[in-house]
Amino acid sequence: MSPAITQVHLAQAQLAAGEASEHRPLIISLFAVFVVATLVITVWAGRQTKDAADFYAGGRQFSAFQNGLAVSGDYMSAASFLGIAGAIALFGYDGFLYSIGFLVAWLVALLLVAEPLRNSGRYTMGDVLAYRMRQRPVRTAAGTSTIVVSIFYLLAQMAGAGVLVSLLLGITSDAGKVGIVALVGVLMIVYVTIGGMKGTTWVQMVKAVLLISGTLLITFLVLLKFDFNISDLLGKAAENSGGGAAFLEPGLKYGLTTTSSIDFISLGIALVLGTAGLPHILIRFYTVPNAKAARKSVNWAIGIIGGFYLMTIALGFGAAALISKEEIVASNPAGNTAAPLLALHLGGVDSAWGAILLATISAVAFATILAVVAGLTLASSSSFAHDIYANVIRKGKATEKEEINAARYATIGIGVVSIGLGALARDLNVAGLVALAFAVAASANLPTILYSLFWKKFTTQGALWSIYGGLTTAVGLVLFSPVVSGKATSMFPDVDFHWFPLENPGIISIPAGFLLGWLGTVLSKEEPDTGKYAELEVRSLTGTGAH
């Protein structure tokens, strides 16, 4: 691409931001309305948070539909709304593979994890893993893994917030983008420390309704533009993308080389297996009164999420059809602003309606980010307080008040770390970042959960090898992959220390997690507690003794 052409499209992207900035009072008002509304909900919920069960699990008072809506709100993150739309707009068919993977993953969660986990645990994943193992080492491992996975996921939300608000307010300086990331971090700390699970759940429900409504509106407007003819939409997207028919076929991003084909398989494995190991999704199963409600809430979530991911076809291919690829890339190299730019173009780039639609959709996306970061932060701070502080450091002697205070302090610490790392990751595709979190969760958490629930001979050493081995393998491979260095779109584009060729480590790290769990068990000298396993089996299947 010539420098002159690049400048033209950069000017177009700046024009979009300029149109937004002309209506800045409206944009700021919409953002402020949502932030104030969610803060009111959080304060209201905080006043009803009396004990640990309220803070960690919302008092287990939410219905299956409410929890399904909240799970949807927790799951449909910036990766879903911004990252997938951008991936489809830039890579067509290959971008849509994210939508398929994120949706199919729920079958694993429904069939293998939801009910047994709800029956077997109390507040965190560590409760299940430590039930028949040595408490302190297993809870330490579970807490460490939860925090690492949550921070990977938080990176994506922070990156999404940075590019989104930068587009709206016309902020181009790095300092300004870092400031936006810091603002999101401060808000998430407030949500969790004040509202706990009750506040977070209500914010997620409101956000899910807003996101589905906003996506329905954009989908309707895109289809209206093409007289509800999806074939015409796809044809125009292929033509406008510059890729022609290849845009609608596999291979534009994955499949061009052997390495990219393997990368695609690695991505698919991570997406399908990752959901059942995501801590912020797992703790949602504890907010309902029983396992039956947990299963029903997953059914509701699958329906809501499935409908949303079908609409990403209109978001992504609509952006490809109506906006030039160069303009999308000029606005954000990873394509994260494709959905907001689509809203602007549907309303008219030079019109007030375009700015209103852009502001509305961006406010919805911002709501998405705030709700998800609150859920992630709650999951990691809860695990630190309940698993590490209460059961490891205090050896089960901490009071509920001390435990909740520890969670609040942990929230501040995790928020600060997330702000720092989010500032570095602001130019990476958020769907890709979330895929990394899925890979880490599937490598460290899922093998241990399944072995604990279904393998009688599983031992403490097996659990530790599985968690730490899967975690170390996944994170280590990511650090030395093109995600971190060696490419223009890497976290550190100016240096190159990568030697692992794949962008997603799942194909190596997930089997490693399962293998190390098995190996640690067969090499262990400790005798498995078969009595405890029998208790866990009855409890996980029937709910007898469940909290």
Secondary structure, DSSP 8 states (H G I E B T S, - for coil): --HHHHHHHHHHHHHHHHHHHHTHHHHHHHHHHHHHHHHHHHHHHHHT--SHHHHHHGGG---HHHHHHHHHHHHS-HIIIIIHHHHHHHHTHHHHHHHHHHHHHHHHIIIIIHHHHHHH-SSSHHHHHTSSS-HHHHHHHHHHHHHHHHHHHHHHHHHHHHHHHHHHHT--SHHHHHHHHHHHHHHHHHHHHHHHHHHHHHHHHHHHHHHHHHHHHHHHHHHHHTTT-HHHHHHHHHHHHT-GGGGGSTTSSSSSSHHHHHHHHHHHHHHHHHGGG-HHHHGGGGGSSSHHHHHHHHHHHHHHHHHHHHHHHHHHHHHHHHS-HHHHHHH-TT-TTHHHHHHHHHH-TTSHHHHHHHHHHHHHHHHHHHHHHHHHHHHHHHHIIIIIIIIIISTT---HHHHHHHHHHHHHHHHHHHHHHHHHTTTS-HHHHHHHHHHHHHHHTHHHHHHHHH-TT--HHHHHHHHHHHHHHHHHHHHTSTTTBSSTTSSBTT--------S--HHHHHHHHHHHHHHHHHT--S---HHHHHHHHHHHHH-TT--
